[in-house]
Amino acid sequence: MPKKPTTTKEDMIEGAFRLVREQGHEALTARNLAAFLGCSTQPIMYRFPNLDILKDLTYRRADAFHSEYLLAGGDLLEIGLRYIRFAQEEPQLFRFLFQSGRFAGFSLEELIRSPEVAGILAAVSSEEGLSAEDAAAFFEPLAAMVHGYASLIANNAMKYDPDAARRALIAVAEGLERMK
């Protein structure tokens, strides 16, 4: 009778998440994960004969972590600032979520209207007193600016300055308010 695997599917997903968080998405291979978990590649390849499934489940785990992190902020300003701070605190996860090619070919409008952003758009709609359509139009330039800041920070092209980020986000939001 074969020995019962001691490394569970959940252990592998959590281990893959931690591996990506520490070493980046490029490090997510069966061999690297096995070394990280202290097991052979056999249980990983048995549970995930197609490593893309593990990568997708790891992505979902990272996305849930990111969403929880963002939504711990209260208002729209805090959510935007948390998005930028996430890039500073979790650059490997930020690059995995937003710079690993997963959204290649999507427009900014398609990304904003994705189910993952629905909660933030609802907050914008409520906070600004806008229809869903107007909330998306208001949010789009804010999202582009915030993502730009975060991308520069995650890739070490810009130092994280929370005060400058706050001032920039407020200035853009105030400019958008005047355009309403």
Secondary structure, DSSP 8 states (H G I E B T S, - for coil): -----SS-HHHHHHHHHHHHHHH-GGG--HHHHHHHHTS-HHHHHHH-SSHHHHHHHHHHHHHHHHHHHHHTS-SHHHHHHHHHHHHHH-HHHHHHHHSSSTTTT--HHHHHTSGGGHHHHHHHHHHHT--HHHHHHHHHHHHHHHHHHHHHHHTTSS---HHHHHHHHHHHHHHHHHH-
